């Protein structure tokens, strides 16, 4: 084998290796974004269920109108973020990060306001909704880099 044909072979192998790597990075991103989207759609369904049962102007048990408006808006914002994860992946990823951070901070603030001294942690620990939001926040934090790295050319990803 001549030196030039050996270089061509190595170049082809390098290109193939890069393509395989990119495929798995893109696939990982798609899987992560799909999991995030499923979680968002479940949350949106829960918000929609509450609105159907209680009405658009329910005060969520006496919270400020701004909190009620925020929670009701998630009925629309969560599915929009889920759709953006695929239509405009980077915008969707940023949207999900912002949504879950604001949701957790908001819910912890509201919970703290309705908790007696020293009862906040036990109230959080006994709330499946807050615990699920904290779990989703940790999932997003742990997988955001995977979602981001593979989103570069995720629209080019085609099944084989």
C-alpha positions as CSV (number, residue, x, y, z in Angstrom):
1,X,0.0,0.0,0.0
2,X,1.4,3.3,-1.0
3,X,1.7,6.2,1.4
4,X,-1.0,8.2,-0.4
5,X,-3.5,5.4,-0.4
6,X,-2.8,4.8,3.3
7,X,-3.5,8.5,4.0
8,X,-6.8,8.2,2.0
9,X,-7.8,5.1,3.9
10,X,-7.1,6.8,7.3
11,X,-9.0,9.9,6.2
12,X,-12.0,7.8,5.2
13,X,-11.8,5.9,8.5
14,X,-11.6,9.2,10.4
15,X,-14.6,10.6,8.5
16,X,-16.6,7.4,9.1
17,X,-15.7,7.5,12.8
18,X,-16.8,11.2,13.0
19,X,-20.1,10.4,11.3
20,X,-20.8,7.5,13.7
21,X,-19.9,9.7,16.7
22,X,-22.2,12.5,15.4
23,X,-25.0,10.0,14.8
24,X,-24.9,8.9,18.4
25,X,-24.6,12.4,19.8
26,X,-27.6,13.4,17.7
27,X,-29.5,10.3,18.7
28,X,-28.8,11.0,22.4
29,X,-30.0,14.5,22.1
30,X,-33.2,13.3,20.4
31,X,-33.8,10.8,23.2
32,X,-33.2,13.4,25.9
33,X,-35.4,15.9,24.2
34,X,-38.2,13.3,23.8
35,X,-38.1,12.5,27.5
36,X,-38.3,16.2,28.3
37,X,-41.2,16.7,25.9
38,X,-43.1,13.8,27.4
39,X,-42.6,15.2,30.9
40,X,-43.8,18.6,29.7
41,X,-46.9,17.2,28.0
42,X,-47.8,15.3,31.2
43,X,-47.5,18.5,33.2
44,X,-49.6,20.4,30.6
45,X,-52.3,17.7,30.8
46,X,-52.3,18.1,34.6
47,X,-52.7,21.9,34.2
48,X,-55.4,21.4,31.6
49,X,-57.2,18.9,34.0
50,X,-57.2,21.5,36.8
51,X,-58.6,24.2,34.5
52,X,-61.3,21.9,33.2
53,X,-62.3,20.9,36.7
54,X,-62.0,24.3,38.4
55,X,-62.3,26.9,35.6
56,X,-59.9,29.4,34.1
57,X,-60.2,31.9,37.0
58,X,-59.7,29.5,39.9
59,X,-57.4,30.9,42.5
60,X,-55.6,27.6,43.3
61,X,-56.8,27.6,46.9
62,X,-56.3,31.3,47.6
63,X,-52.9,32.2,46.0
64,X,-52.2,35.6,44.5
65,X,-53.6,36.1,41.0
66,X,-50.1,36.3,39.6
67,X,-49.4,32.8,40.9
68,X,-52.7,31.5,39.5
69,X,-52.0,33.2,36.2
70,X,-48.5,31.7,36.0
71,X,-49.8,28.1,36.8
72,X,-52.6,28.5,34.3
73,X,-50.2,29.7,31.6
74,X,-48.2,26.5,31.9
75,X,-51.1,24.8,30.2
76,X,-50.0,26.6,27.0
77,X,-46.3,27.2,27.7
78,X,-45.3,23.6,28.5
79,X,-46.6,22.2,25.1
80,X,-45.0,25.1,23.3
81,X,-41.7,24.3,24.9
82,X,-42.2,20.6,24.0
83,X,-42.8,21.5,20.4
84,X,-39.8,23.8,20.3
85,X,-37.5,21.0,21.4
86,X,-38.0,19.5,17.9
87,X,-38.9,22.5,15.7
88,X,-36.1,24.8,17.1
89,X,-34.1,22.5,19.4
90,X,-31.8,25.2,21.0
91,X,-34.7,27.6,21.6
92,X,-36.6,24.6,23.1
93,X,-33.8,23.6,25.4
94,X,-33.4,27.1,26.7
95,X,-37.2,27.4,27.1
96,X,-37.3,24.2,29.1
97,X,-34.5,25.3,31.4
98,X,-36.1,28.6,32.0
99,X,-39.6,27.0,32.6
100,X,-38.4,24.4,35.1
101,X,-36.2,26.9,37.0
102,X,-39.0,29.5,37.3
103,X,-41.6,26.8,38.1
104,X,-39.5,25.3,40.9
105,X,-38.5,28.7,42.4
106,X,-42.1,30.0,42.1
107,X,-43.5,26.8,43.8
108,X,-40.9,26.8,46.6
109,X,-41.7,30.5,47.2
110,X,-45.5,29.9,47.3
111,X,-45.0,26.8,49.5
112,X,-42.7,28.8,51.9
113,X,-45.4,31.5,52.2
114,X,-48.0,28.9,53.2
115,X,-45.7,27.0,55.6
116,X,-45.3,27.6,59.3
117,X,-41.9,28.1,60.8
118,X,-39.8,25.1,60.4
119,X,-42.4,23.2,58.3
120,X,-41.1,24.0,54.8
121,X,-38.9,20.9,54.4
122,X,-41.6,18.5,55.6
123,X,-44.1,20.2,53.4
124,X,-41.8,19.9,50.3
125,X,-41.0,16.3,51.2
126,X,-44.7,15.4,51.5
127,X,-45.7,17.1,48.1
128,X,-45.5,14.7,45.2
129,X,-45.9,17.6,42.8
130,X,-43.0,19.6,44.1
131,X,-40.8,16.5,44.4
132,X,-41.6,15.6,40.7
133,X,-40.7,19.2,39.7
134,X,-37.4,18.9,41.6
135,X,-36.7,15.6,39.9
136,X,-37.4,17.1,36.5
137,X,-35.1,20.0,37.3
138,X,-32.4,17.6,38.2
139,X,-33.0,15.5,35.1
140,X,-32.8,18.7,32.9
141,X,-29.6,19.8,34.7
142,X,-28.0,16.4,34.3
143,X,-28.9,16.0,30.6
144,X,-28.9,19.5,29.2
145,X,-25.4,19.2,27.8
146,X,-26.4,16.0,25.9
147,X,-29.5,17.7,24.6
148,X,-27.5,20.8,23.5
149,X,-24.6,19.0,21.9
150,X,-26.7,16.9,19.6
151,X,-29.1,19.6,18.7
152,X,-26.8,21.2,16.2
153,X,-27.9,19.2,13.2
154,X,-30.7,17.2,14.8
155,X,-33.1,18.2,12.0
156,X,-30.8,16.3,9.6
157,X,-31.1,13.1,11.6
158,X,-33.0,10.5,9.6
159,X,-33.9,6.9,10.6
160,X,-31.9,4.3,8.7
